[in-house]
Amino acid sequence: MKNLTLVIPAKKEKESLPNVLEELKKYEFKILIVLEENDIETIEAIKQFDCEILYQKSKGYGDALIQGINNVKTELFCIFNADGSFNPEELPAMHDKINKDNFDFVFASRYEKNCSSEDDTWVTFVGNFIFSKIGNIFFNLEISDILYTYVIGKTILAQQLNLKRKDFVFCVELPIKAKRQNLKITTSKSNERARIGGKKKVNAIKDGFLILIAMIKLFFRSN
């Protein structure tokens, strides 16, 4: 997987990110950590690891991912969590769907047969089900886990999508805009692990409302 860069957005992840990077040592891909320059504790916690650090010019989860993707130099990128919830052993199967099956983007899913999540709550489960259904019905998205950003894709195509959302709405903006460009999208089975440390950065109610409004606007807009 030498043609792949992991884009890891990190915000106050001093407990978990060192463990994540330790687990990733056995893989041959590049790692790009995106964080705020004043997040000194996280920076200090990972200084012994061989990875590139990109400092955010602004704030927000989506902003970190957009900046990260725009700075990837390899053919492929993968969004990878800093909290330990993503299992890197699932990466080869996702990578094969791009390299061998010629898909443009592969979205991991926790809600297909033999899949699971140790980090989901009933609120996030119900919300994800609703938003995934909206994606299926109104945008013809054939993915079952629209809010799960364990994603691998072709870098140049992502860079051309004109992604704008600096918050968690990025989760739905990426697949919707990819679908509108008639890019080849598929899913891959995933079992989300419990986070190692820290708290969820998502406010389920607030961010859910913002995502709903954004999906309505995207439905009536062409870009």
VENRA-V402734 format. One record per residue. N is the residue number from 1. NEAR is the number of other C-alpha atoms within 12 Angstrom. Layout:
n | near
N | NEAR
N | NEAR
//
This chain:
n | near
1 | 26
2 | 18
3 | 24
4 | 34
5 | 37
6 | 46
7 | 43
8 | 43
9 | 40
10 | 48
11 | 35
12 | 29
13 | 36
14 | 28
15 | 25
16 | 29
17 | 40
18 | 31
19 | 25
20 | 33
21 | 38
22 | 21
23 | 18
24 | 29
25 | 18
26 | 13
27 | 20
28 | 18
29 | 30
30 | 32
31 | 41
32 | 38
33 | 44
34 | 44
35 | 38
36 | 27
37 | 22
38 | 17
39 | 23
40 | 18
41 | 21
42 | 30
43 | 29
44 | 19
45 | 22
46 | 31
47 | 18
48 | 15
49 | 23
50 | 18
51 | 26
52 | 26
53 | 31
54 | 30
55 | 27
56 | 27
57 | 18
58 | 21
59 | 25
60 | 26
61 | 35
62 | 32
63 | 30
64 | 39
65 | 47
66 | 39
67 | 35
68 | 38
69 | 43
70 | 30
71 | 30
72 | 36
73 | 24
74 | 25
75 | 29
76 | 39
77 | 43
78 | 45
79 | 46
80 | 41
81 | 41
82 | 46
83 | 33
84 | 34
85 | 33
86 | 41
87 | 31
88 | 36
89 | 19
90 | 30
91 | 35
92 | 25
93 | 25
94 | 39
95 | 38
96 | 24
97 | 29
98 | 34
99 | 23
100 | 12
101 | 16
102 | 18
103 | 26
104 | 35
105 | 43
106 | 45
107 | 44
108 | 43
109 | 34
110 | 36
111 | 28
112 | 19
113 | 12
114 | 13
115 | 20
116 | 24
117 | 27
118 | 21
119 | 24
120 | 27
121 | 16
122 | 13
123 | 18
124 | 27
125 | 25
126 | 19
127 | 27
128 | 34
129 | 26
130 | 24
131 | 37
132 | 34
133 | 24
134 | 30
135 | 35
136 | 23
137 | 17
138 | 21
139 | 30
140 | 21
141 | 31
142 | 28
143 | 38
144 | 35
145 | 44
146 | 42
147 | 41
148 | 44
149 | 40
150 | 42
151 | 50
152 | 45
153 | 45
154 | 37
155 | 31
156 | 21
157 | 29
158 | 37
159 | 26
160 | 19
161 | 28
162 | 23
163 | 30
164 | 29
165 | 29
166 | 24
167 | 28
168 | 35
169 | 39
170 | 34
171 | 41
172 | 46
173 | 41
174 | 46
175 | 47
176 | 44
177 | 35
178 | 35
179 | 30
180 | 24
181 | 21
182 | 18
183 | 25
184 | 27
185 | 34
186 | 33
187 | 37
188 | 35
189 | 33
190 | 35
191 | 29
192 | 32
193 | 23
194 | 23
195 | 26
196 | 24
197 | 23
198 | 21
199 | 19
200 | 24
201 | 22
202 | 26
203 | 18
204 | 24
205 | 15
206 | 18
207 | 26
208 | 28
209 | 19
210 | 25
211 | 33
212 | 29
213 | 19
214 | 28
215 | 35
216 | 22
217 | 18
218 | 28
219 | 22
220 | 12
221 | 14
222 | 15
223 | 21
//
